[in-house]
């Protein structure tokens, strides 16, 4: 979770943040969803991230 602080708030406007969620699903998932633009869980692969980003590029 601390990694989100590596980018200044000003730069976050133009940044897509991704959280890889590998902890207890119940307690922290909502926090991850509030913190990151995209949350991948259950040991998701970078291929899944690539697909999501590709879809977002097509939308925008």
Sine and cosine of phi, psi and omega as CSV:
sin_phi,cos_phi,sin_psi,cos_psi,sin_omega,cos_omega
0.00,0.00,-0.51,0.86,-0.05,-1.00
-0.92,0.40,-0.38,0.93,-0.04,-1.00
-0.87,0.49,-0.44,0.90,-0.01,-1.00
-0.87,0.49,-0.42,0.91,-0.02,-1.00
-0.99,0.15,0.00,1.00,0.01,-1.00
-0.96,0.27,-0.33,0.94,-0.01,-1.00
-0.92,-0.38,0.73,-0.68,0.01,-1.00
-0.92,0.40,0.43,-0.90,-0.03,-1.00
-0.85,0.52,-0.56,0.83,0.01,-1.00
-0.89,0.45,-0.64,0.77,-0.03,-1.00
-0.98,0.20,-0.34,0.94,0.00,-1.00
-0.90,0.43,-0.38,0.92,0.03,-1.00
-0.85,0.53,-0.57,0.83,-0.07,-1.00
-0.93,-0.37,0.42,0.91,-0.06,-1.00
-0.79,-0.61,0.65,-0.76,0.13,-0.99
-0.99,-0.14,0.86,-0.51,-0.01,-1.00
-0.99,-0.12,0.62,-0.79,-0.04,-1.00
-0.80,-0.61,0.77,-0.63,0.06,-1.00
-0.92,-0.39,0.77,-0.63,0.07,-1.00
-0.99,-0.14,0.94,-0.33,-0.15,-0.99
-0.99,-0.12,0.94,-0.34,-0.02,-1.00
-0.78,-0.63,0.52,0.86,0.00,-1.00
-0.91,-0.42,-0.21,-0.98,0.04,-1.00
-0.85,0.52,0.87,-0.49,-0.09,-1.00
-0.88,0.47,-0.65,0.76,-0.14,-0.99
-0.87,0.49,-0.81,0.59,-0.21,-0.98
-0.98,0.19,-0.56,0.83,-0.18,-0.98
-0.92,-0.38,-0.11,0.99,-0.07,-1.00
-0.86,0.50,-0.69,0.72,-0.01,-1.00
-0.87,0.49,-0.64,0.77,0.04,-1.00
-0.89,0.45,-0.69,0.73,0.05,-1.00
-0.88,0.48,-0.68,0.73,-0.02,-1.00
-0.91,0.42,-0.52,0.85,0.05,-1.00
-0.98,0.22,-0.48,0.88,-0.10,-0.99
-1.00,0.04,-0.65,0.76,-0.10,-0.99
-0.94,-0.34,0.48,-0.88,0.06,-1.00
-0.94,0.33,-0.63,0.78,-0.01,-1.00
-0.79,-0.61,0.75,-0.67,0.06,-1.00
-0.86,-0.51,0.84,-0.54,0.05,-1.00
-0.94,-0.33,0.73,-0.69,-0.07,-1.00
-0.81,-0.58,0.09,-1.00,0.07,-1.00
0.83,0.55,0.71,0.71,0.02,-1.00
0.83,0.56,0.68,0.73,0.03,-1.00
-0.86,0.52,0.47,-0.88,-0.04,-1.00
-1.00,-0.07,0.23,-0.97,0.08,-1.00
-0.93,0.37,-0.36,0.93,0.07,-1.00
-0.90,0.44,-0.65,0.76,0.05,-1.00
-0.90,0.44,-0.66,0.75,0.05,-1.00
-0.88,0.47,-0.68,0.73,0.02,-1.00
-0.86,0.51,-0.68,0.73,0.02,-1.00
-0.89,0.46,-0.69,0.72,0.02,-1.00
-0.89,0.46,-0.72,0.69,-0.01,-1.00
-0.90,0.43,-0.63,0.78,0.04,-1.00
-0.88,0.47,-0.68,0.74,0.02,-1.00
-0.90,0.43,-0.65,0.76,0.03,-1.00
-0.90,0.44,-0.61,0.80,0.04,-1.00
-0.91,0.41,-0.62,0.79,0.02,-1.00
-0.91,0.41,-0.57,0.82,0.00,-1.00
-0.94,0.34,-0.62,0.79,-0.14,-0.99
-0.99,-0.13,0.00,0.00,0.00,0.00
